């Protein structure tokens, strides 16, 4: 089974992919950007791809939301997986904390580990890399330099790094949600919980427009687990809304009825992004 993901190898996205397909044989193909993941699925290069959509600390991944709204048409969300984010300080074999003079990582990682860095490495230089995996690769490939990286255990294993300090993140409840995009909807089978994601595009800006949409769900006792706005890119003050809904459009009548009412009353144009099983909480 070929599956794409936001690379390079050793990223949290690859860890999430291996979690989602645990026990299955997959041919995992890394891509350099979220847009390339969407394009690869749209062109048929891979049937599915995994990308991040939100983090419990940093919030939504705007590049993924924009691809869902403005990227290739005909793609749907087929699954989700929630991965606890565990950051580790990684160096070359034999390095110790006292040896480190520079820490390399994706810019988000040092911010999520600021307490550890202040207490243990207050005077070190912080340098940016394209990803945590790239940071680990760079550190292990640069002998003689007093550098360490913040990254994953898988990256340490892939690139020959050694963990100097484990679980250095400030918040042990930090987690990232990833979505699997594909071209075929998922049948709503079995007793498990499902989530439906949609984009609502307002026809025109008017008082109470968003409230009118939300009321259609509220009067049917349909719970919304996420509401996110993004610019339409057509001018200031113009937004569309991403909504995550508890339930499936295929088997839960209140969900499909609310969406149909929004469209019938011309409250918004609704673009369904798919109904899929809810990922296990971290």
N, C-alpha and C positions, 0 to 999 in steps of 0.2 A: 504494500500500500504506500503510495507516494503522498507525502504531506509537506507543505511548505510552512515556514515559520520565520519570524523576525530574528535574524541571526546577529552575530556569527555564532558558531557552536560555543556552548558554555554560558549562554545567557539564561536569565530567568525564563524567557519564553521557551527555550529548549527544554528546561526542566519541567515546565508546565505541559509541554507536548508529550514528554515521556510519562508524565502522570496521567494524562488523559487517555493515552493509548497503552497503559501498563499491561504487559503480557502479550501485546501484539507485535508482529514484525512490521516495521515501517521503514520506508526510505525517506528520511527527513532531509529536506532541501532548505538551506538557509538563504534568506534574501536580505538585502542591505537596508530596506526601508519598508514601512507599512504599505506605501503605494505600490511597491514592487510585488508585495504579497498579493494584493488585490488584483493587479494586472496579470499575475501568473495564473490565478484561478480563473479569471475572466477569459484568458486566451486558451485555457485548457492545458497549460504547461503542467499544472498540478491540479488534482480535483478539489483539494481543500488546503487551507492555510490557517495558522494560528497567529493571532495578533493581540496585544494588550489593549484593553478598553478603559480600565479605570484602576486607580490605586487608592487604598483607604486613607492615605495621607496626602498625596499630591492631587487627587481628584481625577477627572476624566483625561483620557489621552486624546487630545484634540485632533491629531492627525488621523486617528482611526474614525472618530465621529465624522470628520469631513469626507473621508473615503466612503463611509456608509451613505452619506447624504448626496455627495456630488461625484463619487467615483463611478466605476463600471456598473452598469445596470444588470439586473438579473441575479445578483448575489444575495444570499440569505445567511443568517446565523444558524448553525446546525447544532452547536453545543457550546458550553462554557466550562471553564475550570478555574477554581480559585486557589492560588498558590501563596502560602506564607512566604514573606520576603525575609530571608536570613542572609545578612551581610557578614563577610569574613575578611580579615586582614591576611593577605597572601603575599609571600615573598619567595625568593629562591631558597632551595634547601640549605639549611644551616644558618639562615638569618635569624636575628633576634630583634626584639622591639627596640633595643638601644642602638641598633645599627641603622635605623631608618632615618633618612633625611628628606625623602619626598614620597608622597602618596598619590598614586594615579588611579583615576576611576571616571566613570560617567558622572557628570556634575551633580546628578540627583543623589548619588550614593554617599558622598561626604556629608551632604546636608542631613541625611537620615542617620548619620553616625557622628554627629557633631559632639555629643557628650563624651564619647570615647576618645575622640581626637583631641579635645581640649584637655582631658585629664592625663592622657598618656603620650600624646605627640603634639604638644602645644606650639612648637616652633617649626614644624616641618612645612615644606612647601606642598601645596595641593595643586595637582595638574589634571587637566581634563583629557578624557579619551572618548571615543565614539560609543563605547559600551563597556560594561564591567568585564566582559570576556576579553575584549581587545586590550584592556588595561592589564589583565593577568598575562596575556600573551606577550605584551611589550616588556613587562617586568622580568619574566622568565627568560626572554630572549636578549636581555641586556646585561651580560655578566660584568661584575665589577662595580656597578652603580648601586648606591644605597637606597634603592627604591622598593616600595611595596605597593600592592594594589588592593582595592576593595572589590570583592567579587564573590562568585559562587563556588561551592565545593566542587561542582562539576568542572568549572573552568580550571581550578587547581589540578584536578585529575587529568584533564585533557592536555594542559600545557606544561605539566611537570612542576607545578608550584607546591609550596609547603605552607600550611595554615599556621600563622603566627598567633592569631587570636580569633576565636569563634564567636559568632552571634554578637557583633559589636553595634548593632542597630539600637537607636534610642528607644524605639517603640516595638515591643515584642508582639503587638497586634497588627503590625504592618502586613498587608497582603495586597496582591494584585489579581484582578479578574481578567481572564483572557477569553476570547471568543474564537470559535472555529467557523470560518466562512466557507461556503460552498455554493453550488448551483441548485441543489435539490432540497426542498423542504423536508423536515423530519416528521414522520407520522407520529401522532400523539397516541402512543400505545403504552399500556401498563399503568400502574397506580401512582407513579411518582409525580412530583410537583413539576410544573412547567412554567416557563416565563415567555412572554411575548414582547418583542421590541418593535416600536414603530417610530416613524418620523412624522410630525405634524407640521405642515407648511400653511401658514395663514394666507388667505387670499388678499386681505387688506388689514391694515392696523386700525383697530377700533376699541373703544372702552369695553372691558370685560371679555375680550376675545378668548384669552387663555382660560378664564373662569368658566366660560360656556363649555369649553372642551372638557375640563376637569369634572364639571357637574354631571356629564353623561356617564362617567365612571362611578362617581359618588352615589348617584341615585340607584345604581345597580349593585352597590356594595362591592365594587371591584377595586382591589388595592393596587396602588401604584408604588413600586419600589424605587424608582428613580425618575427625576425630571431634570433635564439638562437643556440649556439654550445654547445655540451657536449662531453666529452671524450668517445671513443668507449670501453675503458677499456681493450684494446688489446696492448697498448704501447704508449709511449709519442709521441705527435704530430699527433695522429690519432683522428679525430673528426667526429661526425655526426651532422646534422643540423635539428632543429625543425623550421618549417615554418608555419605561420598562413596566410591564403589567404582570401581575400575578395571574397565571392561568394560560390556557392555550386557545388560540382562535378556532381550532378544529373541534375541540370537544367541550369547551366552556361557553355556553350560550351567552351569559352576561358580557363576556369579553367581546365576542363577535358582534353582539347587539350594540354595544357602546360605540365601537368603531364604525359600524354601519350608520348609526344615528349621526355621528359627527360628519360623515360624508354626505348623507341625505339632506342635512340641514345646511350644508355648505359652510360649516364652521371652520373647516380646514381640509386640505388635501392630505390624506393619510397614506404613507408609504410603509407597508408592512416589511419588517426586516427579518421576520421568522419567529416561530414558536419552537422552543427547544427545552430539554430537561435542565432543571436548576442545578448548578454545580454545588457540590458539598461544601459547607462552610469550613473555613480554616480553623 
